[in-house]
Every structure is written in structure tokens, then in C-alpha cells.
Amino acid sequence: MSTAGVGHARKLDRVFAGGLAWSAGAKAVTQLLTWASVLVAARLLSPADFGLTAMAGVFLNVTNVMAEFGIGTAVLQMQEMEPEVVAQLHSFSCLLCAAIFLAAEAVSPLIAVFFKSKALLTVLLVNNLAFIITGFQQIPLALMQREMDYRRISLSEAASACVQAVATIVCAVAGLGYWSLVIALVLAKATYAGLNYYWQPSRFRAPRWEEIRNAVTMGGQIAVSRLAWSAYTQSDVMVVGRTLGDARLGIYQMAMMLASAPSEKIGTMVMRATGPLFAKVQKDQALVRRYFLIVMEALALTVLPLMVGLALVAPDAVQVVLGKKWSSAATPLIWLALFVMVRTSATVSDQVLVSLRHTRFTMAMALLNLALMPAAFLVASRSGVSAVAASWLVLAPITVIPFVVKLTGCIRLRYRELTAALMPALAGCAAMALAVALARLWMTGLSWPAYVRLGAQIAVGATAYAAVVFGPYRETILRYIRFLRSLREADGEIVPE
């Protein structure tokens, strides 16, 4: 790497590390405020209030993908775009969202009839205001992401979470019922969009199709991918609920929630920082390859042991944390925890492929998933919820692994390089599995309480993992420690290859 390249990488390292710190801080604040407001609202509102807003939320989440239409992502990735074209896309986004708003208002009565709820209609009519806000939000946010302005993005997120939490509690205390949740959501979205627009205002220009065609085409492919993803990731719940009933659906959803929680917390934080990073380095194949390996190695060291550990102790963990009535969630939890490991790598690969403009491929893969997964869930449901959970992992070579294969070819990444990056975590997890198996064998016949067995397995597994990672592979950890220390220095140093 040339001297200029090294200097550029150093600067990106510091910005990326700072972005992770800001993202982690914002995530912690939002989680704290969200859970606090939910707990307070749960005492002041009824389950029916939450159920009503959940019905409206399903429609809002799906329709919002259409409103966004991937325009913000296109602006972020197409960094060569002229300001004049960006202004045209800002106008296009606002006009599109206004059209979606009008269409949603017209369809809302039908949605209310489908759910057999008169109160839902007024909730939907107010909720639809979020589409207008989305139109003004996309381009300013994309421009801040272009500049890797993690500080302001994180502050906007934290401020909107604060507004939502306070509004929820105030309105609930005032006796507004389900309107507390609706009003808080709209105010939070308006706060987020308002701050983004204040910090990164965008002009309006009359859209010219010949100038915005490429961005809209890319955005459309991203929108189709997201719609397909939204559909097939919810199809397992629909199939289980339809074929196996409410009780087994509750078991399945609990297993999915437990399996997804650790990776979502870490993965979401990392993805927010890496999106602008990969957009910034998309034309430098060496830097794309370098940062992909760094991200994959870091995620493997953190997410992999959590997922493997969860799968290993699932039976005792379910009994201790949830109680014996949830014991049938243990087996689906094992399958889902193992799948989440694979999905994490695919999520990173998908993000990089979008940065490299391979949105047609990601769209095709999303549509393939939509075609295969619901059918697989339907067939598997005949054997119970564990088979449905196993379907995710069994079909991963077709539905998930191709993302990684495609990316390695695009950036000319050798599999031995990828394996070397993952090896510390893989070796540590192998040692963890062996240690937990031996501990479980040793405890056979002992009349220890379930929580003691669980604690012993966690302690033994964590010790075995740490012994390997900080033993034979300690240089990997020391490399990250040196990197973090270097951030305090004026020049810093890049993470060694």
C-alpha cells in the first residue's frame, strides 16, 4: 500500500472506530429509553392498546419500504452523483412518499375491515403521516452517511428515542390510551427527520428522468429486495401460526427472539458504521477486501461464541430463564442459534455487494428466498416447530451462502484469507463445545439444580474459549488492542493485515 494509501486507511480507521463508538452509545441510549418507556406504558396501557398499534405497525413497516424505495441507499452508494441530481432525487422522494401517503389513506379502511377493528382506521390515518416525513428524511440522512458523520446521526437517533419515550409516558399518564404509542411514534420520526434536515439541508429541483434513472433503478432493486426479505422472514411465523396453532407459534417466536437478540444488538451497531465505510471505499478493491476481513473477524470473535454457547446450553438456559413450560423451545433455539451465525456473514456480504452495485444479484437472491422458504416452512411444519427452525439452516447453502461466494469473487478474496480471519473464533468455539460436552458428561447423575448446571457450563465454555483466543491466537487480540490505543495518537496506525 502506498504512503498516500496508508494515510487514507489510517484516517478511515479512526473515523470507523469513532463511528462504532457513537453507534454503540446511541444504541445503548435508545435501548435504555425504549425499555423504560415500554415498561411504564405496559403498566398504564392495556394489551389491547399494544395489539392495536401492532396491527397498524405491520402495514406501516411493509409500506414504508415502498415509500423509501431505496433512494437514500442509492444516493449513499453512488457517491459520484452531482448535487443537482441529488436535489432532483430529493424532490422525487418527497413526491413518491406523498403518493404513497395518499394511497395508504385510501387503503386504510380496507385494512381496518380486514382486522375487524373500527379503532384501527383512525390509527392508520394518523400513522400514514410517517410517509410524508420519510420523503424529507432520506436524502439528508444519506448525505450525512456519505460524509461518515456518525456523531450527528447518532445524536439524531438518541434525540428521537428520547422524544418517543417521553411522549409515550406523558400521553399514557394523560389517559390517551393507544394514542400514546401512535403520537410518540410520529413525533419521534419527525424529530429524527427534522434534525437530519437541519444538519444536512437538501435543495429541491424538478426531477428529470434521464438524470435520475440510474439511481431510481438501483433504488427499485433495493426496494424489491427489502420487500421480499420482509415477506419471507415473516413467512415462518405465518406458517407456524396457521398450521400449528397459537401455543406452538409462541414457542417458536420465543426461540427466534432468544436466538436473534445477541447478534442483532452487535450486528446492527456494526452495520450502521460499515455501510458508509464500504460506500466510501467501494472503488478501492484492496480496501474493500481489507475492511471486509476486519469486520468478519471482529463479528466472528464476538457473535460466534455467543451463538455457539447459546446452542450448547439451550436446554438448561430455557429451563432456568423461561421455566419448564417453555422446555419445547430448546430444540428450535439450537437450530436458530446455529443459523444466525451463518446469516450474520451473509448480512455483511449483502451490504458490501450493494456498495459494489450488485443490487440485481441481491434482489434475485431475495426473490429466491421468497420462493423457497415459505414452501420449506409449510413442508417442515408437518414435523413441528423444530423442523421449521431447522429449515433455515438446511437451506442456507442455497439461500445464504451464495452471498459470501459472490462477494469473494467480486473482491478477489481467497478462501484461505477468509478462513484465517475466522480461525481464532472457530478454534475457540471448538474448544468451547468440547469443554461443555465434558462438563455435561461429568455432571451426569449429579443432582445439581438447573441454574447451577447452567452456570457451570457457561463458566467452563467461556474459559475454554478465552484460553484459545488469548492463547494460541493472542496476537489477533493484541492487534486490536494496539489499534485502539493508537487512536489516541495523532498519526495512529492501521490494523495490520
C-alpha positions as CSV (number, residue, x, y, z in Angstrom):
1,M,0.0,0.0,0.0
2,S,1.4,3.4,-1.0
3,T,2.1,6.2,1.6
4,A,-1.0,8.0,0.5
5,G,-3.0,4.8,0.7
6,V,-1.7,4.2,4.2
7,G,-2.6,7.7,5.3
8,H,-6.1,7.3,3.8
9,A,-6.6,4.0,5.6
10,R,-5.4,5.5,8.9
11,K,-8.0,8.3,8.6
12,L,-10.7,5.8,7.7
13,D,-9.7,3.6,10.7
14,R,-10.2,6.5,13.1
15,V,-13.5,7.5,11.6
16,F,-14.8,4.0,11.5
17,A,-13.7,3.3,15.1
18,G,-15.3,6.6,16.1
19,G,-18.5,5.6,14.2
20,L,-18.6,2.3,16.2
21,A,-18.3,4.2,19.4
22,W,-21.0,6.7,18.5
23,S,-23.3,3.9,17.2
24,A,-22.7,1.9,20.4
25,G,-23.5,4.9,22.6
26,A,-26.7,5.7,20.6
27,K,-27.8,2.1,20.7
28,A,-27.3,2.0,24.5
29,V,-29.3,5.2,25.0
30,T,-32.1,4.2,22.7
31,Q,-32.4,0.7,24.3
32,L,-32.5,2.1,27.8
33,L,-35.1,4.7,26.9
34,T,-37.2,2.3,24.8
35,W,-37.3,-0.4,27.5
36,A,-38.0,2.2,30.2
37,S,-40.9,3.7,28.3
38,V,-42.3,0.3,27.4
39,L,-42.3,-0.9,31.0
40,V,-44.0,2.3,32.1
41,A,-46.5,2.1,29.3
42,A,-47.2,-1.6,30.0
43,R,-48.5,-0.6,33.4
44,L,-50.6,2.3,32.1
45,L,-52.0,0.8,28.9
46,S,-53.9,-2.4,28.2
47,P,-52.7,-5.3,26.0
48,A,-55.4,-4.3,23.5
49,D,-53.7,-0.9,23.1
50,F,-50.5,-2.5,22.2
51,G,-52.2,-5.0,19.9
52,L,-54.0,-2.2,18.0
53,T,-50.8,-0.4,17.3
54,A,-49.1,-3.7,16.4
55,M,-51.7,-4.2,13.7
56,A,-51.0,-0.7,12.3
57,G,-47.3,-1.3,12.6
58,V,-47.4,-4.3,10.2
59,F,-48.9,-2.2,7.5
60,L,-46.6,0.7,8.2
61,N,-43.4,-1.4,8.1
62,V,-44.2,-3.0,4.8
63,T,-45.5,0.1,3.1
64,N,-42.6,2.2,4.4
65,V,-40.2,0.1,2.3
66,M,-42.1,1.2,-0.8
67,A,-42.0,4.8,0.4
68,E,-38.3,4.7,0.9
69,F,-37.8,2.9,-2.4
70,G,-34.1,2.6,-1.7
71,I,-33.4,6.2,-2.8
72,G,-31.4,7.1,0.2
73,T,-29.2,4.0,-0.2
74,A,-28.7,4.8,-3.9
75,V,-27.5,8.3,-3.0
76,L,-25.1,6.9,-0.4
77,Q,-23.6,4.3,-2.8
78,M,-23.5,6.5,-5.9
79,Q,-21.0,8.9,-4.5
80,E,-20.1,10.3,-7.9
81,M,-23.6,11.8,-8.2
82,E,-23.8,15.5,-8.8
83,P,-25.5,17.8,-6.3
84,E,-28.0,18.8,-9.0
85,V,-29.1,15.1,-9.4
86,V,-29.3,14.7,-5.6
87,A,-31.6,17.7,-5.4
88,Q,-33.8,16.1,-8.1
89,L,-33.9,12.8,-6.2
90,H,-34.9,14.8,-3.1
91,S,-37.9,16.1,-5.0
92,F,-38.6,12.6,-6.4
93,S,-38.5,11.1,-2.9
94,C,-40.9,13.7,-1.5
95,L,-43.3,13.2,-4.4
96,L,-43.2,9.5,-4.2
97,C,-43.8,9.5,-0.4
98,A,-46.7,11.9,-0.9
99,A,-48.2,9.5,-3.4
100,I,-47.7,6.5,-1.0
101,F,-49.4,8.6,1.7
102,L,-52.5,9.2,-0.4
103,A,-52.6,5.5,-1.5
104,A,-52.2,4.4,2.2
105,E,-55.0,6.7,3.2
106,A,-57.3,5.2,0.6
107,V,-56.4,1.6,1.5
108,S,-56.6,2.2,5.3
109,P,-60.4,1.5,5.5
110,L,-59.9,-1.9,3.8
111,I,-57.1,-2.7,6.3
112,A,-59.4,-1.9,9.2
113,V,-62.1,-4.1,7.8
114,F,-59.6,-7.0,7.4
115,F,-58.6,-6.8,11.0
116,K,-62.3,-6.2,12.0
117,S,-61.3,-3.1,14.1
118,K,-63.0,0.3,13.8
119,A,-60.5,2.0,16.0
120,L,-57.7,0.8,13.7
121,L,-58.9,3.1,10.9
122,T,-58.1,6.4,12.7
123,V,-54.8,5.0,13.9
124,L,-53.8,4.1,10.3
125,L,-54.8,7.5,9.0
126,V,-52.5,9.2,11.5
127,N,-49.7,6.7,11.2
128,N,-49.6,7.3,7.5
129,L,-48.2,10.8,8.2
130,A,-44.9,8.9,8.6
131,F,-44.7,8.5,4.9
132,I,-44.6,12.3,4.3
133,I,-41.8,12.5,6.9
134,T,-39.8,9.7,5.2
135,G,-39.8,11.7,2.0
136,F,-38.0,14.6,3.6
137,Q,-35.6,12.4,5.7
138,Q,-34.0,10.2,3.1
139,I,-31.6,12.5,1.2
140,P,-30.3,14.4,4.3
141,L,-29.6,11.2,6.1
142,A,-27.9,9.7,3.0
143,L,-25.7,12.8,2.7
144,M,-24.6,12.6,6.4
145,Q,-23.8,8.9,5.8
146,R,-21.7,9.9,2.8
147,E,-19.7,12.2,5.0
148,M,-19.5,9.4,7.7
149,D,-21.0,12.0,10.1
150,Y,-21.7,9.3,12.8
151,R,-21.8,11.8,15.6
152,R,-24.8,13.7,14.2
153,I,-26.6,10.6,13.0
154,S,-26.2,9.1,16.5
155,L,-27.4,12.3,18.2
156,S,-30.5,12.3,15.9
157,E,-31.3,8.7,16.8
158,A,-30.8,9.3,20.5
159,A,-32.9,12.5,20.4
160,S,-35.8,10.8,18.6
161,A,-35.7,7.9,21.2
162,C,-35.8,10.4,24.0
163,V,-38.8,12.2,22.4
164,Q,-40.6,8.9,21.8
165,A,-40.0,7.7,25.4
166,V,-41.1,11.0,27.0
167,A,-44.2,11.4,24.7
168,T,-45.3,7.8,25.3
169,I,-45.1,8.2,29.1
170,V,-46.7,11.7,29.1
171,C,-49.6,10.7,26.8
172,A,-50.2,7.5,28.7
173,V,-50.3,9.4,32.0
174,A,-52.8,11.8,30.4
175,G,-55.0,8.8,29.7
176,L,-54.7,8.9,25.9
177,G,-54.6,5.1,25.7
178,Y,-53.3,3.6,22.4
179,W,-52.9,7.2,21.0
180,S,-49.9,7.4,23.3
181,L,-48.0,5.0,21.2
182,V,-49.2,6.5,17.9
183,I,-48.4,10.1,18.8
184,A,-45.0,9.1,20.2
185,L,-44.0,7.3,17.0
186,V,-44.9,10.2,14.7
187,L,-43.2,12.7,17.0
188,A,-40.0,10.6,17.1
189,K,-39.9,10.2,13.4
190,A,-40.4,13.9,12.9
191,T,-37.6,14.7,15.4
192,Y,-35.2,12.4,13.6
193,A,-36.1,13.8,10.1
194,G,-36.0,17.4,11.4
195,L,-32.6,17.1,12.9
196,N,-31.2,15.4,9.8
197,Y,-32.6,18.1,7.6
198,Y,-31.3,20.8,9.9
199,W,-27.8,19.4,9.8
200,Q,-27.8,18.5,6.2
201,P,-30.4,20.5,4.3
202,S,-31.1,19.5,0.7
203,R,-32.4,21.5,-2.2
204,F,-35.4,20.8,-4.4
205,R,-35.1,20.5,-8.2
206,A,-37.6,19.3,-10.8
207,P,-36.8,15.6,-11.5
208,R,-35.5,14.8,-15.0
209,W,-35.9,11.1,-15.7
210,E,-32.8,10.8,-17.9
211,E,-30.7,12.1,-15.0
212,I,-32.2,10.1,-12.1
213,R,-32.9,6.9,-14.0
214,N,-29.9,5.0,-12.7
215,A,-30.4,6.0,-9.1
216,V,-34.1,5.1,-9.3
217,T,-33.4,1.8,-10.9
218,M,-30.9,0.9,-8.2
219,G,-33.3,2.1,-5.5
220,G,-36.1,0.0,-7.1
221,Q,-33.9,-3.2,-7.0
222,I,-33.1,-2.4,-3.3
223,A,-36.8,-1.9,-2.5
224,V,-37.7,-5.2,-4.1
225,S,-35.0,-6.9,-2.1
226,R,-36.3,-5.4,1.1
227,L,-39.9,-6.2,0.4
228,A,-39.0,-9.8,-0.4
229,W,-36.9,-10.0,2.7
230,S,-39.7,-8.6,4.8
231,A,-42.1,-11.2,3.3
232,Y,-40.0,-14.3,3.7
233,T,-38.7,-13.5,7.1
234,Q,-42.2,-13.3,8.4
235,S,-43.5,-16.3,6.5
236,D,-42.3,-18.8,9.1
237,V,-44.5,-17.1,11.7
238,M,-47.4,-17.1,9.4
239,V,-47.0,-20.8,8.5
240,V,-46.5,-21.9,12.1
241,G,-49.4,-19.9,13.4
242,R,-51.6,-21.2,10.6
243,T,-50.7,-24.9,10.7
244,L,-49.6,-25.5,14.3
245,G,-51.6,-23.0,16.4
246,D,-51.0,-20.2,18.8
247,A,-49.2,-22.2,21.5
248,R,-46.5,-23.6,19.2
249,L,-46.2,-20.2,17.5
250,G,-45.4,-18.7,20.9
251,I,-42.7,-21.4,21.4
252,Y,-41.2,-20.6,18.0
253,Q,-41.3,-16.9,18.4
254,M,-39.6,-17.1,21.8
255,A,-36.8,-19.3,20.4
256,M,-36.4,-16.9,17.5
257,M,-36.2,-13.9,19.8
258,L,-33.6,-15.5,22.0
259,A,-31.5,-16.6,19.1
260,S,-31.6,-13.2,17.3
261,A,-31.2,-10.9,20.2
262,P,-27.4,-11.1,20.7
263,S,-26.5,-10.9,17.0
264,E,-29.0,-8.1,16.4
265,K,-27.6,-5.9,19.1
266,I,-24.0,-6.3,17.9
267,G,-24.7,-6.7,14.2
268,T,-27.0,-3.6,14.0
269,M,-24.3,-1.4,15.7
270,V,-21.6,-2.7,13.3
271,M,-23.8,-2.4,10.1
272,R,-24.6,1.2,10.8
273,A,-20.9,2.1,10.8
274,T,-19.9,-0.2,7.9
275,G,-22.5,1.0,5.5
276,P,-20.9,4.4,5.0
277,L,-17.5,2.9,5.2
278,F,-17.9,0.5,2.3
279,A,-19.7,3.2,0.3
280,K,-16.6,5.4,0.8
281,V,-14.0,2.7,-0.3
282,Q,-16.2,0.9,-3.0
283,K,-13.7,1.8,-5.8
284,D,-10.6,0.5,-4.0
285,Q,-10.8,-3.3,-4.1
286,A,-7.9,-3.7,-1.7
287,L,-9.6,-1.5,1.0
288,V,-12.9,-3.3,0.5
289,R,-11.2,-6.6,0.9
290,R,-9.3,-5.4,4.0
291,Y,-12.3,-3.9,5.8
292,F,-14.5,-6.9,4.9
293,L,-11.9,-9.2,6.6
294,I,-11.7,-6.9,9.6
295,V,-15.4,-6.8,10.1
296,M,-15.8,-10.5,9.6
297,E,-13.1,-11.3,12.0
298,A,-14.5,-8.9,14.7
299,L,-18.0,-10.3,14.3
300,A,-16.8,-13.9,14.4
301,L,-14.9,-13.2,17.7
302,T,-18.0,-11.6,19.3
303,V,-21.1,-13.2,17.7
304,L,-19.8,-16.7,17.0
305,P,-19.1,-17.7,20.7
306,L,-22.4,-16.2,21.8
307,M,-24.4,-18.3,19.3
308,V,-22.4,-21.5,19.8
309,G,-22.6,-21.1,23.5
310,L,-26.4,-20.5,23.4
311,A,-26.8,-23.6,21.3
312,L,-24.7,-25.7,23.7
313,V,-26.6,-24.6,26.9
314,A,-30.1,-24.2,25.3
315,P,-31.9,-26.9,27.3
316,D,-30.7,-25.6,30.7
317,A,-30.9,-22.0,29.6
318,V,-34.6,-22.3,28.6
319,Q,-35.5,-24.1,31.8
320,V,-33.7,-21.5,34.1
321,V,-34.6,-18.3,32.3
322,L,-38.1,-19.1,31.0
323,G,-39.3,-22.1,33.1
324,K,-40.2,-25.7,32.4
325,K,-43.4,-24.7,30.4
326,W,-41.0,-23.4,27.7
327,S,-38.8,-26.5,27.5
328,S,-40.0,-27.4,24.0
329,A,-38.3,-24.1,22.8
330,A,-34.9,-25.6,23.4
331,T,-34.5,-27.6,20.2
332,P,-35.7,-24.8,17.8
333,L,-33.4,-22.5,19.7
334,I,-30.4,-24.7,18.9
335,W,-31.2,-24.7,15.2
336,L,-31.9,-21.0,15.1
337,A,-28.8,-20.1,17.0
338,L,-26.6,-22.0,14.6
339,F,-28.4,-20.4,11.6
340,V,-27.9,-16.9,13.0
341,M,-24.1,-17.5,12.7
342,V,-24.4,-18.1,9.0
343,R,-26.9,-15.3,8.5
344,T,-24.5,-12.7,10.0
345,S,-21.9,-13.4,7.4
346,A,-24.5,-13.1,4.6
347,T,-25.7,-9.8,6.0
348,V,-22.3,-8.3,5.8
349,S,-21.7,-9.7,2.4
350,D,-25.1,-8.3,1.2
351,Q,-24.1,-4.9,2.5
352,V,-20.8,-4.9,0.6
353,L,-22.4,-6.2,-2.6
354,V,-24.9,-3.3,-2.5
355,S,-21.9,-0.9,-2.2
356,L,-20.3,-2.6,-5.3
357,R,-23.6,-2.0,-7.2
358,H,-24.6,-5.7,-7.4
359,T,-28.1,-4.9,-6.4
360,R,-29.6,-7.1,-9.2
361,F,-27.9,-10.1,-7.6
362,T,-29.1,-9.2,-4.1
363,M,-32.6,-8.7,-5.5
364,A,-32.5,-12.1,-7.2
365,M,-31.4,-13.8,-4.0
366,A,-34.2,-12.2,-2.0
367,L,-36.7,-13.3,-4.6
368,L,-35.2,-16.9,-4.5
369,N,-35.6,-16.9,-0.7
370,L,-39.2,-15.7,-1.0
371,A,-39.9,-18.6,-3.4
372,L,-38.2,-21.3,-1.4
373,M,-38.5,-20.5,2.3
374,P,-42.4,-20.3,2.7
375,A,-42.7,-23.6,0.9
376,A,-40.0,-25.2,3.0
377,F,-41.7,-24.0,6.2
378,L,-45.0,-25.4,5.1
379,V,-43.5,-28.8,4.4
380,A,-41.4,-28.7,7.6
381,S,-44.4,-27.7,9.7
382,R,-45.8,-31.2,9.4
383,S,-42.9,-32.3,11.7
384,G,-43.3,-29.5,14.2
385,V,-41.6,-26.2,15.1
386,S,-38.1,-27.7,15.4
387,A,-38.3,-28.8,11.8
388,V,-39.4,-25.3,10.8
389,A,-36.4,-23.8,12.7
390,A,-34.1,-26.4,11.1
391,S,-35.3,-25.3,7.6
392,W,-33.4,-22.0,7.9
393,L,-30.0,-23.9,8.4
394,V,-30.7,-26.8,6.0
395,L,-31.4,-24.4,3.1
396,A,-28.6,-22.0,3.9
397,P,-26.3,-23.4,1.2
398,I,-28.8,-22.3,-1.4
399,T,-30.3,-19.2,0.2
400,V,-27.5,-17.6,2.3
401,I,-24.0,-18.9,1.3
402,P,-24.2,-17.6,-2.3
403,F,-23.9,-14.0,-0.9
404,V,-20.4,-14.9,0.5
405,V,-19.4,-16.8,-2.6
406,K,-20.4,-13.9,-4.9
407,L,-18.6,-11.3,-2.8
408,T,-15.3,-13.3,-2.5
409,G,-15.3,-13.5,-6.3
410,C,-16.0,-9.8,-6.7
411,I,-13.2,-8.6,-4.4
412,R,-10.8,-11.4,-5.3
413,L,-10.7,-12.7,-1.8
414,R,-9.0,-16.1,-1.4
415,Y,-10.9,-18.5,0.8
416,R,-7.7,-19.2,2.8
417,E,-7.6,-15.5,3.8
418,L,-11.2,-15.6,4.9
419,T,-10.6,-18.9,6.8
420,A,-7.6,-17.3,8.5
421,A,-9.7,-14.4,9.7
422,L,-12.3,-16.7,11.1
423,M,-9.9,-19.3,12.5
424,P,-9.4,-17.8,16.0
425,A,-13.2,-17.8,16.7
426,L,-13.7,-21.2,15.1
427,A,-10.9,-22.8,17.1
428,G,-12.2,-21.1,20.3
429,C,-15.7,-22.3,19.7
430,A,-14.5,-25.9,19.0
431,A,-12.7,-25.8,22.4
432,M,-15.8,-24.4,24.0
433,A,-18.0,-27.2,22.6
434,L,-15.6,-29.9,23.8
435,A,-15.3,-28.3,27.3
436,V,-19.1,-28.0,27.7
437,A,-19.6,-31.6,26.5
438,L,-17.1,-32.9,29.0
439,A,-18.6,-30.8,31.8
440,R,-22.1,-32.0,30.9
441,L,-20.8,-35.6,31.0
442,W,-19.1,-35.1,34.3
443,M,-22.3,-33.6,35.8
444,T,-24.4,-36.6,34.6
445,G,-26.0,-38.2,37.7
446,L,-25.3,-35.2,39.9
447,S,-28.5,-33.7,41.5
448,W,-27.4,-30.1,40.9
449,P,-30.1,-27.5,40.3
450,A,-30.6,-26.4,36.7
451,Y,-29.2,-22.9,37.4
452,V,-26.0,-24.4,38.8
453,R,-25.5,-26.7,35.8
454,L,-26.1,-23.7,33.5
455,G,-23.6,-21.5,35.4
456,A,-21.0,-24.3,35.4
457,Q,-21.4,-24.8,31.6
458,I,-21.1,-21.1,30.9
459,A,-18.1,-20.8,33.1
460,V,-16.3,-23.8,31.5
461,G,-17.2,-22.8,28.0
462,A,-16.1,-19.2,28.4
463,T,-12.9,-20.3,30.0
464,A,-12.1,-22.7,27.2
465,Y,-12.9,-20.1,24.5
466,A,-10.7,-17.4,26.2
467,A,-7.9,-19.9,26.7
468,V,-7.7,-20.5,22.9
469,V,-8.3,-16.9,21.8
470,F,-5.9,-15.4,24.3
471,G,-3.5,-18.3,24.0
472,P,-2.5,-19.6,20.5
473,Y,-4.3,-16.7,18.9
474,R,-3.5,-13.9,21.3
475,E,-1.8,-11.9,18.6
476,T,-5.2,-11.3,17.0
477,I,-6.5,-9.8,20.2
478,L,-3.2,-7.8,20.8
479,R,-3.6,-6.4,17.2
480,Y,-7.0,-4.9,18.1
481,I,-5.7,-3.6,21.4
482,R,-2.8,-1.9,19.7
483,F,-5.1,-0.4,17.2
484,L,-7.4,1.1,19.8
485,R,-4.5,2.5,21.7
486,S,-3.2,4.1,18.5
487,L,-6.4,6.0,18.0
488,R,-5.3,8.3,20.8
489,E,-2.2,9.3,18.9
490,A,-2.1,11.9,16.3
491,D,-1.0,9.6,13.5
492,G,-2.4,6.3,14.7
493,E,-1.8,3.1,12.9
494,I,-3.8,0.9,10.8
495,V,-4.9,-2.6,11.8
496,P,-2.2,-4.9,10.5
497,E,-3.1,-7.0,7.5
